[in-house]
Every structure is written in structure tokens, then in C-alpha cells.
Amino acid sequence: MRVLLFLAAASSLGAQPLDWRPIMRASLERMVESDARMADYSFDRQVVKKEFEPDGRLKLQTTTLMRPERVEGVWISRIITLDGKPLTDVEKRRQEEAIRRRINEEKGQQSRPPSILGRENDELIRLFPEALEYRLLGEELKDGRKTWVLACQPRPGYKPPNLRARFFEKVRGKVWVDQANKDLVRVDAEVFDTISVGFGLLGRVEKGTRFVLNRARVSEGHYFTESSQVNFTAKVLIFKTLINEISTQYSNFKLRTAVEPKR
């Protein structure tokens, strides 16, 4: 309420817009913490990958149904079906061997458990409030709850701390933030200019690449990632062009036995 009153006063006085970065910091921190709590639940994760020809024709599609869980502090995903077919006994054994290798390599790397998006993405997400500037577009109801709708674009003068963070220099879009608890509800962002990697020699992400993330209230006090979609065109080593669409859906959330939701 105080934020809305401040906005009304600022508008009437012609003052500078509110700095939304503190709210975005809190929102993104809650997102990482909340997704880390997904380990208290069993759920399904379905990933549909599509690869297209340069003329737009579908070249290849795969659908993978997985059941993620956190084991010894490491997120792993067991494949249940691949293109609708269960794994063979040999494939299951190889999968378990790969999972054990990964757990042994990653466990204990840091004290804070990662979210299901992974440590590298968690760190990139935490840069989101600093790398961009935000402007209030209005309000919108999402699942009956009031959200702020903010436009975002690169913040002038921002110095990316690493190569991955340079991604933010060419991104703009909108974010939706729950007004009551500052949870991130939705992100819709696009690349408005080509992003080169290794001076363009290693590859580049083309203009028009789009990322959409949706989050939903699974229980009181919990927003979990519900779905995401990435549509991208990229060139790898200059010569190979990739046109892909990757859709991820999370569903069937069930609280694990004897685990109470954290608030």
C-alpha cells in the first residue's frame, strides 16, 4: 500500500520513477529459495524439444518425462519415458550410474542447496535486478491476485561480471510481481540484438530469441516454477544454425510424506 501511495504522489509531483530494483532483488531471491523447496515435493517434469529447418519445417521432436528429486544436495532427474516409451533395463542401469557419478562430483560444492534450475542459473538470476532497469506499466490480476507489471531493459552503465552476464545487455521484456509477497509470477523477455560469444567465432544468439517463465502458487506461501519456453535461433562455430523450441512443464506436485511446507 505504501508503495502504491508513493507512486501516486510521485506521479502527481512529477518526481523521478521509483527504483524497482530492491523489489526485484527480493522477488528473485524468493524465487531461488522457493524453487529450492521443491525438494519437499514429488512432481513430474516434461521437456519437449523441437528442432526446425531454416525454412521453418519441423526437423526433430523429442518428449522426455522425468521425475526430479534432490539427493545429497544435488538435483537429479530420472527419465520415466522417452517419446512415450519407458526405458529398457540397460538404459535404467546406465542412468543410475550417470546419476551416481553426478552426485559424487557435485555434492558438497556449496553450503546453500541450489534450485532446480541449477547453481549457474541461480547466480545469473540474482544478477537480473542489477543488470536491468524497471518501469511500471500497470497492474494485472494473475490467479485472482494483484500483480505489478514492469517493463525491463538494459540498465545504462551496468558492467557484466562475466561473459554469461553479457546476455542482459541485449534483453528487454516484462515481468509480473505479486504485490502482496513480492513473488515473481511471470517473465516474458526477448533478445533485441545479436549476442556474440567469443567475438562471434564460437557462436551467437540471434535477435528474436524469446524466453517465457510462468510460476504458480502450489500451496499457501509457495510459488513454484510451473512452465517455461525458450524459442531461439543460434549459430554455432559460425557455420551451423540451430532453430529450437524447448518447452518445460512441471505438474502433479505432491507433498512428500512427513514433510511440512516451509513458510
Stockholm file with secondary structure:
# STOCKHOLM 1.0

chainA/1-263         MRVLLFLAAASSLGAQPLDWRPIMRASLERMVESDARMADYSFDRQVVKKEFEPDGRLKLQTTTLMRPERVEGVWISRIITLDGKPLTDVEKRRQEEAIRRRINEEKGQQSRPPSILGRENDELIRLFPEALEYRLLGEELKDGRKTWVLACQPRPGYKPPNLRARFFEKVRGKVWVDQANKDLVRVDAEVFDTISVGFGLLGRVEKGTRFVLNRARVSEGHYFTESSQVNFTAKVLIFKTLINEISTQYSNFKLRTAVEPKR
#=GR chainA/1-263 SS CHHHHHHHHHHHHTCCCCCCHHHHHHHHHHHHHHHHGGGGEEEEEEEEEEEECTTSCEEEEEEEEEEEEEETTEEEEEEEEETTEECCHHHHHHHHHHHHHHHHHHTTSCSSCCCTTCHHHHHHHHHHHHHEEEEEEEEEEETTEEEEEEEEEECTTCCCSSTGGGGGGGEEEEEEEETTTCCEEEEEEEECSCEEETTTTSEEECTTCEEEEEEEEEETTEEEEEEEEEEEEEEETTTEEEEEEEEEEEEEEEECTTCCCCC
#=GC SS_cons         CHHHHHHHHHHHHTCCCCCCHHHHHHHHHHHHHHHHGGGGEEEEEEEEEEEECTTSCEEEEEEEEEEEEEETTEEEEEEEEETTEECCHHHHHHHHHHHHHHHHHHTTSCSSCCCTTCHHHHHHHHHHHHHEEEEEEEEEEETTEEEEEEEEEECTTCCCSSTGGGGGGGEEEEEEEETTTCCEEEEEEEECSCEEETTTTSEEECTTCEEEEEEEEEETTEEEEEEEEEEEEEEETTTEEEEEEEEEEEEEEEECTTCCCCC
//
